[in-house]
Amino acid sequence: MALPKYRTSRSHTRSRRANWKATTPQLVTVTTPEGKTTQVPQNLAAAVRKGYIKP
């Protein structure tokens, strides 16, 4: 892992962290093995469709 050569200022660190934005997950309509239709995040769609996790 790379190490910083110099100390990062507090204002630089805080302004970088302030620019981070969370995004809402893209939802996909999936039919569960029980026959119910539900919306889940796209990265969990295959697991819900196979019945590995409950929505």
C-alpha distance matrix in Angstrom:
0.0 3.8 6.5 9.9 12.7 15.4 16.3 16.8 20.5 21.8 23.8 21.0 18.9 22.1 23.3 20.1 20.4 24.2 23.9 22.4 25.3 25.8 27.9 30.6 30.1 32.4 35.2 37.0 40.4 40.4 43.3 42.6 44.4 46.9 47.9 46.5 44.9 42.0 39.2 35.5 32.1 31.7 28.7 31.0 34.1 34.1 33.7 36.5 38.7 38.4 39.0 35.8 35.3 37.9 37.7
3.8 0.0 3.8 6.7 9.3 12.1 13.6 14.2 17.9 19.8 21.6 18.6 17.1 20.5 21.5 18.5 19.5 23.1 22.8 21.8 25.1 26.1 28.4 31.3 31.3 33.6 36.6 38.6 42.1 42.4 45.5 45.0 47.0 49.5 50.3 48.8 47.0 43.9 40.9 37.4 33.9 33.4 30.7 33.2 36.3 36.5 36.3 39.0 41.1 41.1 41.8 38.7 38.0 40.5 40.0
6.5 3.8 0.0 3.8 6.4 9.0 10.4 11.6 15.4 17.4 19.6 17.0 15.5 19.1 20.5 18.0 19.0 22.6 22.8 22.2 25.7 27.0 29.6 32.7 32.9 35.5 38.5 40.8 44.3 44.7 47.7 47.2 49.3 51.6 52.5 50.7 49.0 45.8 42.7 39.3 35.8 35.7 33.1 35.4 38.6 39.1 38.6 41.2 43.6 43.6 44.0 40.9 40.0 42.2 41.7
9.9 6.7 3.8 0.0 3.8 5.5 7.1 8.3 12.0 14.4 16.5 13.9 13.0 16.7 17.9 15.8 17.2 20.6 21.0 21.0 24.6 26.4 29.2 32.5 33.2 35.8 39.0 41.4 45.0 45.7 48.9 48.6 50.9 53.1 53.8 51.9 49.9 46.6 43.4 40.1 36.6 36.6 34.3 36.8 39.9 40.7 40.4 42.7 45.1 45.4 45.8 42.8 41.7 43.7 42.8
12.7 9.3 6.4 3.8 0.0 3.8 7.0 9.2 12.6 15.6 17.6 15.2 15.1 18.8 19.9 18.2 20.1 23.2 23.5 24.0 27.7 29.8 32.6 35.9 36.7 39.3 42.5 45.0 48.6 49.4 52.6 52.4 54.6 56.9 57.5 55.6 53.6 50.3 47.1 43.8 40.2 40.2 37.9 40.5 43.6 44.3 44.1 46.4 48.8 49.1 49.6 46.5 45.4 47.5 46.6
15.4 12.1 9.0 5.5 3.8 0.0 3.8 6.4 9.2 12.5 14.5 12.6 12.8 16.4 17.6 16.6 18.5 21.3 22.1 22.9 26.7 29.0 32.0 35.5 36.6 39.4 42.6 45.3 48.9 49.9 53.2 53.0 55.4 57.5 58.1 55.9 53.9 50.4 47.2 44.0 40.5 40.8 38.7 41.2 44.4 45.4 45.1 47.2 49.7 50.2 50.5 47.5 46.1 47.9 46.9
16.3 13.6 10.4 7.1 7.0 3.8 0.0 3.8 6.3 9.1 11.7 10.4 10.2 13.6 15.3 14.7 16.1 18.9 20.2 21.1 24.9 27.1 30.4 33.8 35.1 38.1 41.2 44.1 47.6 48.7 51.9 51.6 54.2 56.0 56.6 54.4 52.3 48.8 45.6 42.5 39.1 39.7 37.7 40.1 43.3 44.5 44.1 45.9 48.6 49.3 49.3 46.4 44.7 46.3 45.1
16.8 14.2 11.6 8.3 9.2 6.4 3.8 0.0 3.8 6.5 8.5 6.7 6.7 10.1 11.5 11.0 12.7 15.3 16.5 17.6 21.4 23.9 27.1 30.6 32.1 35.0 38.3 41.3 44.8 46.0 49.4 49.3 52.0 53.7 54.2 51.8 49.6 46.1 42.8 39.8 36.4 37.1 35.3 37.8 40.9 42.3 42.1 43.7 46.4 47.3 47.3 44.6 42.8 44.2 42.8
20.5 17.9 15.4 12.0 12.6 9.2 6.3 3.8 0.0 3.8 5.5 5.3 6.3 8.7 10.1 10.9 12.6 14.4 16.1 17.8 21.4 24.2 27.5 31.0 33.0 35.9 39.1 42.3 45.8 47.2 50.6 50.6 53.4 55.0 55.3 52.7 50.5 46.9 43.5 40.8 37.5 38.4 37.0 39.3 42.4 44.1 43.8 45.2 48.0 49.1 48.9 46.3 44.3 45.4 43.8
21.8 19.8 17.4 14.4 15.6 12.5 9.1 6.5 3.8 0.0 3.8 5.5 5.2 6.1 8.5 10.0 10.7 12.1 14.6 16.2 19.6 22.2 25.7 29.0 31.2 34.3 37.3 40.7 44.0 45.5 48.8 48.7 51.7 53.0 53.4 50.6 48.5 44.8 41.5 38.9 35.8 37.1 35.7 37.8 40.9 42.9 42.4 43.5 46.5 47.6 47.3 44.7 42.4 43.3 41.6
23.8 21.6 19.6 16.5 17.6 14.5 11.7 8.5 5.5 3.8 0.0 3.8 5.5 5.2 6.0 8.5 9.9 10.4 12.5 14.9 18.1 21.2 24.5 27.9 30.3 33.3 36.4 39.8 43.2 45.0 48.4 48.6 51.7 53.0 53.1 50.3 47.9 44.2 40.8 38.4 35.3 36.5 35.5 37.8 40.7 42.8 42.6 43.6 46.4 47.8 47.6 45.3 42.9 43.6 41.6
21.0 18.6 17.0 13.9 15.2 12.6 10.4 6.7 5.3 5.5 3.8 0.0 3.8 5.6 5.3 6.2 8.7 10.0 11.1 13.3 16.9 20.0 23.1 26.7 28.8 31.6 34.9 38.1 41.6 43.4 46.9 47.1 50.2 51.7 51.8 49.1 46.7 43.1 39.6 37.0 33.7 34.6 33.5 36.0 38.8 40.8 40.8 42.0 44.6 46.0 46.0 43.7 41.6 42.5 40.6
18.9 17.1 15.5 13.0 15.1 12.8 10.2 6.7 6.3 5.2 5.5 3.8 0.0 3.8 5.6 5.3 6.3 8.7 10.4 11.6 15.2 17.9 21.3 24.7 26.6 29.7 32.8 36.0 39.5 41.0 44.4 44.4 47.3 48.8 49.1 46.5 44.2 40.6 37.2 34.5 31.3 32.3 30.9 33.3 36.3 38.2 37.9 39.2 41.9 43.1 43.0 40.5 38.4 39.4 37.6
22.1 20.5 19.1 16.7 18.8 16.4 13.6 10.1 8.7 6.1 5.2 5.6 3.8 0.0 3.8 5.4 5.1 6.0 8.8 10.4 13.6 16.3 19.8 23.1 25.5 28.6 31.6 35.0 38.3 40.0 43.4 43.5 46.6 47.8 48.0 45.2 42.9 39.2 35.8 33.4 30.3 31.7 30.7 32.8 35.7 37.9 37.7 38.5 41.4 42.9 42.5 40.2 37.8 38.4 36.5
23.3 21.5 20.5 17.9 19.9 17.6 15.3 11.5 10.1 8.5 6.0 5.3 5.6 3.8 0.0 3.8 5.4 5.0 6.5 9.3 12.4 15.7 18.8 22.3 24.8 27.6 30.8 34.2 37.6 39.6 43.1 43.5 46.7 48.1 47.9 45.1 42.6 38.9 35.4 33.1 30.0 31.1 30.5 32.9 35.5 37.8 37.9 38.7 41.4 43.1 43.0 40.9 38.5 39.1 36.9
20.1 18.5 18.0 15.8 18.2 16.6 14.7 11.0 10.9 10.0 8.5 6.2 5.3 5.4 3.8 0.0 3.8 5.5 5.5 7.2 10.9 14.0 17.0 20.6 22.7 25.4 28.7 32.0 35.5 37.3 40.8 41.2 44.3 45.9 45.8 43.1 40.6 37.1 33.5 31.0 27.7 28.5 27.6 30.2 32.9 35.0 35.1 36.2 38.7 40.3 40.4 38.2 36.1 36.9 34.9
20.4 19.5 19.0 17.2 20.1 18.5 16.1 12.7 12.6 10.7 9.9 8.7 6.3 5.1 5.4 3.8 0.0 3.8 5.5 5.6 9.1 11.6 15.1 18.4 20.6 23.7 26.7 30.1 33.4 35.1 38.5 38.7 41.8 43.2 43.3 40.5 38.2 34.5 31.1 28.6 25.4 26.6 25.7 27.9 30.8 33.0 32.8 33.8 36.5 38.0 37.8 35.7 33.3 34.0 32.0
24.2 23.1 22.6 20.6 23.2 21.3 18.9 15.3 14.4 12.1 10.4 10.0 8.7 6.0 5.0 5.5 3.8 0.0 3.8 5.6 8.0 11.1 14.4 17.7 20.4 23.3 26.3 29.9 33.1 35.1 38.6 39.0 42.3 43.5 43.3 40.4 37.9 34.2 30.8 28.6 25.6 27.1 26.6 28.8 31.4 33.9 33.9 34.5 37.1 39.0 38.8 36.9 34.3 34.6 32.3
23.9 22.8 22.8 21.0 23.5 22.1 20.2 16.5 16.1 14.6 12.5 11.1 10.4 8.8 6.5 5.5 5.5 3.8 0.0 3.8 6.3 10.0 12.6 16.2 18.8 21.3 24.6 28.0 31.4 33.6 37.2 37.9 41.2 42.6 42.2 39.3 36.6 33.1 29.5 27.4 24.2 25.2 24.9 27.5 29.8 32.3 32.7 33.4 35.8 37.7 37.8 36.1 33.7 34.2 31.7
22.4 21.8 22.2 21.0 24.0 22.9 21.1 17.6 17.8 16.2 14.9 13.3 11.6 10.4 9.3 7.2 5.6 5.6 3.8 0.0 3.8 6.8 9.8 13.4 15.6 18.4 21.6 25.0 28.4 30.3 33.9 34.4 37.7 39.1 38.9 36.1 33.5 29.9 26.4 24.0 20.8 21.9 21.4 23.9 26.3 28.8 29.1 29.7 32.2 34.1 34.2 32.3 30.0 30.6 28.2
25.3 25.1 25.7 24.6 27.7 26.7 24.9 21.4 21.4 19.6 18.1 16.9 15.2 13.6 12.4 10.9 9.1 8.0 6.3 3.8 0.0 3.8 6.4 9.9 12.6 15.4 18.5 22.0 25.3 27.4 31.0 31.7 35.1 36.4 35.9 33.1 30.3 26.8 23.2 21.1 18.1 19.4 19.5 21.8 24.0 26.7 27.1 27.4 29.8 32.0 32.0 30.5 28.0 28.2 25.6
25.8 26.1 27.0 26.4 29.8 29.0 27.1 23.9 24.2 22.2 21.2 20.0 17.9 16.3 15.7 14.0 11.6 11.1 10.0 6.8 3.8 0.0 3.8 6.8 9.3 12.5 15.3 18.8 22.1 24.0 27.5 28.1 31.5 32.7 32.3 29.5 26.9 23.3 19.8 17.5 14.6 16.3 16.3 18.3 20.6 23.4 23.7 23.8 26.4 28.5 28.4 26.9 24.3 24.5 21.8
27.9 28.4 29.6 29.2 32.6 32.0 30.4 27.1 27.5 25.7 24.5 23.1 21.3 19.8 18.8 17.0 15.1 14.4 12.6 9.8 6.4 3.8 0.0 3.8 6.4 9.0 12.0 15.5 18.9 21.1 24.7 25.7 29.2 30.4 29.7 26.9 24.1 20.6 16.9 15.0 12.1 13.5 14.2 16.4 18.1 21.2 21.8 21.8 24.0 26.4 26.6 25.5 23.0 23.1 20.1
30.6 31.3 32.7 32.5 35.9 35.5 33.8 30.6 31.0 29.0 27.9 26.7 24.7 23.1 22.3 20.6 18.4 17.7 16.2 13.4 9.9 6.8 3.8 0.0 3.8 6.5 8.8 12.5 15.6 17.9 21.4 22.4 26.0 27.1 26.3 23.3 20.5 17.0 13.4 11.7 9.3 11.3 12.7 14.2 15.6 19.0 19.6 19.0 21.2 23.9 23.8 23.2 20.5 20.1 16.9
30.1 31.3 32.9 33.2 36.7 36.6 35.1 32.1 33.0 31.2 30.3 28.8 26.6 25.5 24.8 22.7 20.6 20.4 18.8 15.6 12.6 9.3 6.4 3.8 0.0 3.8 6.1 9.5 12.8 14.8 18.4 19.4 22.9 24.2 23.5 20.9 18.1 14.7 11.0 8.8 5.8 7.5 9.0 10.6 11.9 15.2 16.0 15.7 17.7 20.3 20.5 19.9 17.5 17.5 14.5
32.4 33.6 35.5 35.8 39.3 39.4 38.1 35.0 35.9 34.3 33.3 31.6 29.7 28.6 27.6 25.4 23.7 23.3 21.3 18.4 15.4 12.5 9.0 6.5 3.8 0.0 3.8 6.7 10.3 12.7 16.4 18.1 21.6 23.1 21.9 19.5 16.3 13.3 9.6 8.2 5.6 6.0 8.8 10.6 10.7 14.0 15.7 15.1 16.3 19.3 20.0 20.0 18.0 17.9 14.8
35.2 36.6 38.5 39.0 42.5 42.6 41.2 38.3 39.1 37.3 36.4 34.9 32.8 31.6 30.8 28.7 26.7 26.3 24.6 21.6 18.5 15.3 12.0 8.8 6.1 3.8 0.0 3.8 6.8 9.4 13.0 14.7 18.4 19.7 18.3 15.7 12.5 9.6 5.8 5.2 4.5 5.7 9.1 9.5 8.8 12.5 14.0 12.6 13.7 17.1 17.5 18.0 15.9 15.3 11.9
37.0 38.6 40.8 41.4 45.0 45.3 44.1 41.3 42.3 40.7 39.8 38.1 36.0 35.0 34.2 32.0 30.1 29.9 28.0 25.0 22.0 18.8 15.5 12.5 9.5 6.7 3.8 0.0 3.8 6.2 10.0 12.3 15.8 17.3 15.6 13.6 10.3 8.2 5.3 5.5 6.1 5.6 9.2 9.2 7.0 10.3 12.4 10.9 11.1 14.6 15.6 16.6 15.2 14.7 11.7
40.4 42.1 44.3 45.0 48.6 48.9 47.6 44.8 45.8 44.0 43.2 41.6 39.5 38.3 37.6 35.5 33.4 33.1 31.4 28.4 25.3 22.1 18.9 15.6 12.8 10.3 6.8 3.8 0.0 3.8 7.0 9.9 13.4 14.5 12.4 10.3 6.8 5.6 4.4 6.6 8.8 8.8 12.1 11.0 8.1 11.1 12.9 10.5 10.0 13.8 14.5 16.4 15.0 13.9 11.1
40.4 42.4 44.7 45.7 49.4 49.9 48.7 46.0 47.2 45.5 45.0 43.4 41.0 40.0 39.6 37.3 35.1 35.1 33.6 30.3 27.4 24.0 21.1 17.9 14.8 12.7 9.4 6.2 3.8 0.0 3.8 6.3 9.8 11.3 9.6 8.3 5.6 5.5 6.0 7.1 9.7 9.4 11.8 9.8 6.5 8.6 10.1 7.5 6.4 10.2 11.0 13.2 12.4 11.5 9.6
43.3 45.5 47.7 48.9 52.6 53.2 51.9 49.4 50.6 48.8 48.4 46.9 44.4 43.4 43.1 40.8 38.5 38.6 37.2 33.9 31.0 27.5 24.7 21.4 18.4 16.4 13.0 10.0 7.0 3.8 0.0 3.8 6.7 8.0 5.9 5.5 4.4 6.4 8.7 10.1 13.1 13.0 14.9 12.4 9.2 10.2 11.1 8.1 6.2 9.4 9.8 12.9 12.6 11.4 10.3
42.6 45.0 47.2 48.6 52.4 53.0 51.6 49.3 50.6 48.7 48.6 47.1 44.4 43.5 43.5 41.2 38.7 39.0 37.9 34.4 31.7 28.1 25.7 22.4 19.4 18.1 14.7 12.3 9.9 6.3 3.8 0.0 3.8 5.3 5.3 5.4 6.4 7.6 10.2 10.7 13.8 14.1 15.1 11.9 9.5 9.9 9.5 6.2 5.1 7.3 6.6 9.9 9.7 8.5 8.5
44.4 47.0 49.3 50.9 54.6 55.4 54.2 52.0 53.4 51.7 51.7 50.2 47.3 46.6 46.7 44.3 41.8 42.3 41.2 37.7 35.1 31.5 29.2 26.0 22.9 21.6 18.4 15.8 13.4 9.8 6.7 3.8 0.0 3.8 5.4 7.5 9.5 11.3 14.0 14.3 17.1 17.2 17.7 14.4 12.2 11.5 10.8 8.3 6.5 6.8 6.0 9.8 10.7 10.1 11.3
46.9 49.5 51.6 53.1 56.9 57.5 56.0 53.7 55.0 53.0 53.0 51.7 48.8 47.8 48.1 45.9 43.2 43.5 42.6 39.1 36.4 32.7 30.4 27.1 24.2 23.1 19.7 17.3 14.5 11.3 8.0 5.3 3.8 0.0 3.8 5.8 9.1 11.2 14.5 15.4 18.7 19.4 20.2 16.8 14.8 14.7 13.7 10.7 9.7 10.4 8.6 12.2 12.3 10.5 11.6
47.9 50.3 52.5 53.8 57.5 58.1 56.6 54.2 55.3 53.4 53.1 51.8 49.1 48.0 47.9 45.8 43.3 43.3 42.2 38.9 35.9 32.3 29.7 26.3 23.5 21.9 18.3 15.6 12.4 9.6 5.9 5.3 5.4 3.8 0.0 3.8 6.6 9.7 13.1 14.8 18.2 18.6 20.1 17.1 14.5 14.9 14.8 11.5 9.9 11.6 10.8 14.5 14.4 12.5 12.5
46.5 48.8 50.7 51.9 55.6 55.9 54.4 51.8 52.7 50.6 50.3 49.1 46.5 45.2 45.1 43.1 40.5 40.4 39.3 36.1 33.1 29.5 26.9 23.3 20.9 19.5 15.7 13.6 10.3 8.3 5.5 5.4 7.5 5.8 3.8 0.0 3.8 6.4 10.1 12.3 15.9 16.9 18.7 15.7 13.4 14.7 14.5 10.8 10.2 12.7 11.4 14.7 13.5 11.0 10.0
44.9 47.0 49.0 49.9 53.6 53.9 52.3 49.6 50.5 48.5 47.9 46.7 44.2 42.9 42.6 40.6 38.2 37.9 36.6 33.5 30.3 26.9 24.1 20.5 18.1 16.3 12.5 10.3 6.8 5.6 4.4 6.4 9.5 9.1 6.6 3.8 0.0 3.8 7.1 9.9 13.4 14.3 16.7 14.2 11.6 13.6 14.1 10.5 9.9 13.2 12.7 15.5 14.2 11.9 9.9
42.0 43.9 45.8 46.6 50.3 50.4 48.8 46.1 46.9 44.8 44.2 43.1 40.6 39.2 38.9 37.1 34.5 34.2 33.1 29.9 26.8 23.3 20.6 17.0 14.7 13.3 9.6 8.2 5.6 5.5 6.4 7.6 11.3 11.2 9.7 6.4 3.8 0.0 3.8 6.5 10.3 11.9 14.2 11.8 9.9 12.7 12.9 9.4 10.1 13.5 12.6 14.7 12.7 10.3 7.4
39.2 40.9 42.7 43.4 47.1 47.2 45.6 42.8 43.5 41.5 40.8 39.6 37.2 35.8 35.4 33.5 31.1 30.8 29.5 26.4 23.2 19.8 16.9 13.4 11.0 9.6 5.8 5.3 4.4 6.0 8.7 10.2 14.0 14.5 13.1 10.1 7.1 3.8 0.0 3.8 7.1 8.9 11.7 10.1 8.5 12.0 12.7 9.9 11.0 14.5 14.2 15.5 13.2 11.5 8.0
35.5 37.4 39.3 40.1 43.8 44.0 42.5 39.8 40.8 38.9 38.4 37.0 34.5 33.4 33.1 31.0 28.6 28.6 27.4 24.0 21.1 17.5 15.0 11.7 8.8 8.2 5.2 5.5 6.6 7.1 10.1 10.7 14.3 15.4 14.8 12.3 9.9 6.5 3.8 0.0 3.8 6.3 8.4 6.6 6.2 9.9 10.2 8.1 10.1 13.2 12.9 13.4 11.0 10.0 6.8
32.1 33.9 35.8 36.6 40.2 40.5 39.1 36.4 37.5 35.8 35.3 33.7 31.3 30.3 30.0 27.7 25.4 25.6 24.2 20.8 18.1 14.6 12.1 9.3 5.8 5.6 4.5 6.1 8.8 9.7 13.1 13.8 17.1 18.7 18.2 15.9 13.4 10.3 7.1 3.8 0.0 3.8 5.6 5.6 6.4 10.0 10.6 9.9 11.9 14.6 14.8 14.6 12.4 12.5 9.7
31.7 33.4 35.7 36.6 40.2 40.8 39.7 37.1 38.4 37.1 36.5 34.6 32.3 31.7 31.1 28.5 26.6 27.1 25.2 21.9 19.4 16.3 13.5 11.3 7.5 6.0 5.7 5.6 8.8 9.4 13.0 14.1 17.2 19.4 18.6 16.9 14.3 11.9 8.9 6.3 3.8 0.0 3.8 5.4 5.2 8.1 10.0 10.1 11.2 13.8 15.0 14.8 13.5 14.3 12.1
28.7 30.7 33.1 34.3 37.9 38.7 37.7 35.3 37.0 35.7 35.5 33.5 30.9 30.7 30.5 27.6 25.7 26.6 24.9 21.4 19.5 16.3 14.2 12.7 9.0 8.8 9.1 9.2 12.1 11.8 14.9 15.1 17.7 20.2 20.1 18.7 16.7 14.2 11.7 8.4 5.6 3.8 0.0 3.8 5.7 7.4 8.5 9.9 11.5 13.1 14.3 13.2 12.2 13.9 12.4
31.0 33.2 35.4 36.8 40.5 41.2 40.1 37.8 39.3 37.8 37.8 36.0 33.3 32.8 32.9 30.2 27.9 28.8 27.5 23.9 21.8 18.3 16.4 14.2 10.6 10.6 9.5 9.2 11.0 9.8 12.4 11.9 14.4 16.8 17.1 15.7 14.2 11.8 10.1 6.6 5.6 5.4 3.8 0.0 3.8 5.7 5.5 6.3 8.7 10.3 10.7 9.7 8.5 10.1 9.0
34.1 36.3 38.6 39.9 43.6 44.4 43.3 40.9 42.4 40.9 40.7 38.8 36.3 35.7 35.5 32.9 30.8 31.4 29.8 26.3 24.0 20.6 18.1 15.6 11.9 10.7 8.8 7.0 8.1 6.5 9.2 9.5 12.2 14.8 14.5 13.4 11.6 9.9 8.5 6.2 6.4 5.2 5.7 3.8 0.0 3.8 5.6 5.3 6.1 8.7 9.9 10.3 9.6 10.6 9.3
34.1 36.5 39.1 40.7 44.3 45.4 44.5 42.3 44.1 42.9 42.8 40.8 38.2 37.9 37.8 35.0 33.0 33.9 32.3 28.8 26.7 23.4 21.2 19.0 15.2 14.0 12.5 10.3 11.1 8.6 10.2 9.9 11.5 14.7 14.9 14.7 13.6 12.7 12.0 9.9 10.0 8.1 7.4 5.7 3.8 0.0 3.8 5.5 5.1 6.3 8.6 8.7 9.6 11.6 11.5
33.7 36.3 38.6 40.4 44.1 45.1 44.1 42.1 43.8 42.4 42.6 40.8 37.9 37.7 37.9 35.1 32.8 33.9 32.7 29.1 27.1 23.7 21.8 19.6 16.0 15.7 14.0 12.4 12.9 10.1 11.1 9.5 10.8 13.7 14.8 14.5 14.1 12.9 12.7 10.2 10.6 10.0 8.5 5.5 5.6 3.8 0.0 3.8 5.5 5.2 6.2 5.2 6.1 8.7 9.6
36.5 39.0 41.2 42.7 46.4 47.2 45.9 43.7 45.2 43.5 43.6 42.0 39.2 38.5 38.7 36.2 33.8 34.5 33.4 29.7 27.4 23.8 21.8 19.0 15.7 15.1 12.6 10.9 10.5 7.5 8.1 6.2 8.3 10.7 11.5 10.8 10.5 9.4 9.9 8.1 9.9 10.1 9.9 6.3 5.3 5.5 3.8 0.0 3.8 5.4 5.0 5.9 5.3 6.3 6.6
38.7 41.1 43.6 45.1 48.8 49.7 48.6 46.4 48.0 46.5 46.4 44.6 41.9 41.4 41.4 38.7 36.5 37.1 35.8 32.2 29.8 26.4 24.0 21.2 17.7 16.3 13.7 11.1 10.0 6.4 6.2 5.1 6.5 9.7 9.9 10.2 9.9 10.1 11.0 10.1 11.9 11.2 11.5 8.7 6.1 5.1 5.5 3.8 0.0 3.8 5.5 7.8 8.6 9.4 9.7
38.4 41.1 43.6 45.4 49.1 50.2 49.3 47.3 49.1 47.6 47.8 46.0 43.1 42.9 43.1 40.3 38.0 39.0 37.7 34.1 32.0 28.5 26.4 23.9 20.3 19.3 17.1 14.6 13.8 10.2 9.4 7.3 6.8 10.4 11.6 12.7 13.2 13.5 14.5 13.2 14.6 13.8 13.1 10.3 8.7 6.3 5.2 5.4 3.8 0.0 3.8 5.7 8.1 10.0 11.5
39.0 41.8 44.0 45.8 49.6 50.5 49.3 47.3 48.9 47.3 47.6 46.0 43.0 42.5 43.0 40.4 37.8 38.8 37.8 34.2 32.0 28.4 26.6 23.8 20.5 20.0 17.5 15.6 14.5 11.0 9.8 6.6 6.0 8.6 10.8 11.4 12.7 12.6 14.2 12.9 14.8 15.0 14.3 10.7 9.9 8.6 6.2 5.0 5.5 3.8 0.0 3.8 5.5 6.9 9.3
35.8 38.7 40.9 42.8 46.5 47.5 46.4 44.6 46.3 44.7 45.3 43.7 40.5 40.2 40.9 38.2 35.7 36.9 36.1 32.3 30.5 26.9 25.5 23.2 19.9 20.0 18.0 16.6 16.4 13.2 12.9 9.9 9.8 12.2 14.5 14.7 15.5 14.7 15.5 13.4 14.6 14.8 13.2 9.7 10.3 8.7 5.2 5.9 7.8 5.7 3.8 0.0 3.8 7.0 9.8
35.3 38.0 40.0 41.7 45.4 46.1 44.7 42.8 44.3 42.4 42.9 41.6 38.4 37.8 38.5 36.1 33.3 34.3 33.7 30.0 28.0 24.3 23.0 20.5 17.5 18.0 15.9 15.2 15.0 12.4 12.6 9.7 10.7 12.3 14.4 13.5 14.2 12.7 13.2 11.0 12.4 13.5 12.2 8.5 9.6 9.6 6.1 5.3 8.6 8.1 5.5 3.8 0.0 3.8 6.5
37.9 40.5 42.2 43.7 47.5 47.9 46.3 44.2 45.4 43.3 43.6 42.5 39.4 38.4 39.1 36.9 34.0 34.6 34.2 30.6 28.2 24.5 23.1 20.1 17.5 17.9 15.3 14.7 13.9 11.5 11.4 8.5 10.1 10.5 12.5 11.0 11.9 10.3 11.5 10.0 12.5 14.3 13.9 10.1 10.6 11.6 8.7 6.3 9.4 10.0 6.9 7.0 3.8 0.0 3.8
37.7 40.0 41.7 42.8 46.6 46.9 45.1 42.8 43.8 41.6 41.6 40.6 37.6 36.5 36.9 34.9 32.0 32.3 31.7 28.2 25.6 21.8 20.1 16.9 14.5 14.8 11.9 11.7 11.1 9.6 10.3 8.5 11.3 11.6 12.5 10.0 9.9 7.4 8.0 6.8 9.7 12.1 12.4 9.0 9.3 11.5 9.6 6.6 9.7 11.5 9.3 9.8 6.5 3.8 0.0
